[in-house]
């Protein structure tokens, strides 16, 4: 299963998406606790949350959440069913296709707003 191919990619992407989600949660915790460290620090943190780099990171975090959730369902099928390991390769392709179907519209709606191209 993890000897290259789809299973290996699913493994790596699941780990990377989990780390991205963790980093985003740490940033969110920083935002919530920033007022405890003074108004100057809170203002600088709030200012950073309005930058394009943060908005791109947020867009990546959304993608990580979507992929991590869909791949998690695939992993549960492999772990809790007798037939899950037989279809794991096809289930990964289904997860990737569903990811793209969910994520591409989000990218299309958010990128113009991030780069001030007339979006929301």
DATA-V612092 format. One record per helix or strand of 2 or more residues. SS is the DSSP state (2 for helix, 1 for strand). FROM is the first residue (numbers start at 1). LEN is the number of residues. If there is no record, write none. Layout:
ss:SS from:FROM len:LEN
ss:SS from:FROM len:LEN
This chain:
ss:2 from:5 len:33
ss:2 from:39 len:10
ss:2 from:52 len:29
ss:2 from:88 len:27
